[in-house]
Amino acid sequence: MIASATIAAATATAADARMPEAILLQDVDKLGERGTIVDVSKGYLRNYLVPRKLAQPATPGALEAAKAHMEATERAKEEAASRAEENAALLTKTVLTIPQQAGDDGRLFGSVTSQDIVDAIREARGVRVDKRKVHLDEPIRNVGTHMVVVEIADGVTATVKTMVVASD
């Protein structure tokens, strides 16, 4: 009878050792990223991670919630990537016309900046782009057709044909 109790206790501790101890609520150096299920000692979890709100104990309910959250995050990333691809395809087909005052020689009195291009994209297609994502080596200072590279998302770019015309 004592031997079977000892075996049951040893089996229970072996099962406890395999069970994840914590779900990370934030990125922790040398441990993992947010949402990762990690094995840590009970003392480290209780005395360091939980008081600093870096992790929570890995209960069955918390594991299910973390799994659902990870799936929802993955779906959101996939949807954002597909939207970025669609916007890039739309912007590649777009021709922007930006009127600016210019002299007889075709030189602009001002210049066409990244913000002007962002405003033209928003007006033409309704796509919001950050002006820091418009790649211009220098502002456009001459009338003519220019190809402007716009970064829609990480790794997704579109080349927008931009025509700068002299306004009356």
KAJO-V230525 format. One record per pair of residues at least 4 apart in sequence whose C-alpha atoms are under 8 Angstrom apart, sorted by sequence separation. I is the first residue (numbers start at 1). J is the second residue. If there is no record, write none. Layout:
# KAJO-V230525
i->I j->J
i->I j->J
This chain:
# KAJO-V230525
i->1 j->5
i->2 j->6
i->3 j->7
i->4 j->8
i->5 j->9
i->6 j->10
i->7 j->11
i->8 j->12
i->9 j->13
i->10 j->14
i->11 j->15
i->12 j->16
i->13 j->17
i->14 j->18
i->15 j->19
i->24 j->28
i->27 j->31
i->28 j->32
i->32 j->36
i->40 j->44
i->41 j->45
i->42 j->46
i->43 j->47
i->44 j->48
i->45 j->49
i->46 j->50
i->47 j->51
i->48 j->52
i->49 j->53
i->50 j->54
i->58 j->62
i->59 j->63
i->60 j->64
i->61 j->65
i->62 j->66
i->63 j->67
i->64 j->68
i->65 j->69
i->66 j->70
i->67 j->71
i->68 j->72
i->69 j->73
i->70 j->74
i->71 j->75
i->72 j->76
i->73 j->77
i->74 j->78
i->75 j->79
i->76 j->80
i->77 j->81
i->78 j->82
i->79 j->83
i->80 j->84
i->81 j->85
i->82 j->86
i->83 j->87
i->84 j->88
i->85 j->89
i->86 j->90
i->87 j->91
i->88 j->92
i->89 j->93
i->90 j->94
i->102 j->106
i->103 j->107
i->112 j->116
i->113 j->117
i->114 j->118
i->115 j->119
i->116 j->120
i->117 j->121
i->118 j->122
i->119 j->123
i->120 j->124
i->121 j->125
i->122 j->126
i->129 j->133
i->130 j->134
i->151 j->155
i->152 j->156
i->153 j->157
i->27 j->32
i->28 j->33
i->40 j->45
i->43 j->48
i->44 j->49
i->45 j->50
i->46 j->51
i->49 j->54
i->50 j->55
i->57 j->62
i->58 j->63
i->102 j->107
i->103 j->108
i->112 j->117
i->121 j->126
i->122 j->127
i->151 j->156
i->152 j->157
i->27 j->33
i->28 j->34
i->32 j->38
i->49 j->55
i->50 j->56
i->102 j->108
i->103 j->109
i->121 j->127
i->122 j->128
i->151 j->157
i->152 j->158
i->26 j->33
i->27 j->34
i->31 j->38
i->49 j->56
i->50 j->57
i->101 j->108
i->102 j->109
i->121 j->128
i->122 j->129
i->150 j->157
i->151 j->158
i->24 j->32
i->26 j->34
i->100 j->108
i->101 j->109
i->121 j->129
i->149 j->157
i->150 j->158
i->24 j->33
i->25 j->34
i->26 j->35
i->100 j->109
i->101 j->110
i->149 j->158
i->150 j->159
i->24 j->34
i->25 j->35
i->45 j->55
i->100 j->110
i->118 j->128
i->149 j->159
i->150 j->160
i->23 j->34
i->24 j->35
i->45 j->56
i->100 j->111
i->118 j->129
i->148 j->159
i->149 j->160
i->23 j->35
i->24 j->36
i->45 j->57
i->100 j->112
i->118 j->130
i->136 j->148
i->147 j->159
i->148 j->160
i->23 j->36
i->24 j->37
i->118 j->131
i->135 j->148
i->136 j->149
i->147 j->160
i->148 j->161
i->23 j->37
i->24 j->38
i->134 j->148
i->135 j->149
i->147 j->161
i->148 j->162
i->22 j->37
i->23 j->38
i->134 j->149
i->135 j->150
i->146 j->161
i->147 j->162
i->21 j->37
i->22 j->38
i->115 j->131
i->118 j->134
i->134 j->150
i->135 j->151
i->145 j->161
i->146 j->162
i->20 j->37
i->21 j->38
i->22 j->39
i->114 j->131
i->117 j->134
i->133 j->150
i->134 j->151
i->145 j->162
i->146 j->163
i->20 j->38
i->21 j->39
i->22 j->40
i->114 j->132
i->133 j->151
i->145 j->163
i->146 j->164
i->20 j->39
i->21 j->40
i->133 j->152
i->144 j->163
i->145 j->164
i->19 j->39
i->20 j->40
i->21 j->41
i->114 j->134
i->143 j->163
i->144 j->164
i->21 j->42
i->37 j->58
i->114 j->135
i->143 j->164
i->144 j->165
i->98 j->120
i->114 j->136
i->142 j->164
i->143 j->165
i->22 j->45
i->97 j->120
i->129 j->152
i->143 j->166
i->21 j->45
i->96 j->120
i->96 j->121
i->114 j->139
i->28 j->54
i->113 j->139
i->26 j->53
i->27 j->54
i->112 j->139
i->113 j->140
i->25 j->53
i->26 j->54
i->96 j->124
i->111 j->139
i->112 j->140
i->25 j->54
i->26 j->55
i->111 j->140
i->112 j->141
i->24 j->54
i->25 j->55
i->111 j->141
i->24 j->55
i->25 j->56
i->35 j->66
i->110 j->141
i->111 j->142
i->23 j->55
i->24 j->56
i->109 j->141
i->22 j->55
i->23 j->56
i->108 j->141
i->22 j->56
i->23 j->57
i->91 j->125
i->107 j->141
i->108 j->142
i->22 j->57
i->23 j->58
i->35 j->70
i->107 j->142
i->108 j->143
i->21 j->57
i->22 j->58
i->106 j->142
i->107 j->143
i->21 j->58
i->106 j->143
i->20 j->58
i->23 j->62
i->23 j->63
i->87 j->127
i->102 j->143
i->23 j->66
i->108 j->166
i->106 j->166
i->88 j->152
i->96 j->160
i->98 j->162
i->100 j->164
i->102 j->166
i->87 j->152
i->95 j->160
i->96 j->161
i->97 j->162
i->98 j->163
i->99 j->164
i->100 j->165
i->101 j->166
i->102 j->167
i->92 j->158
i->94 j->160
i->95 j->161
i->96 j->162
i->97 j->163
i->98 j->164
i->99 j->165
i->100 j->166
i->101 j->167
i->91 j->158
i->92 j->159
i->93 j->160
i->94 j->161
i->95 j->162
i->96 j->163
i->97 j->164
i->98 j->165
i->99 j->166
i->100 j->167
i->101 j->168
i->84 j->152
i->88 j->156
i->91 j->159
i->92 j->160
i->95 j->163
i->97 j->165
i->99 j->167
i->84 j->153
i->88 j->157
i->89 j->158
i->91 j->160
i->92 j->161
i->88 j->158
i->85 j->156
i->81 j->153
i->84 j->156
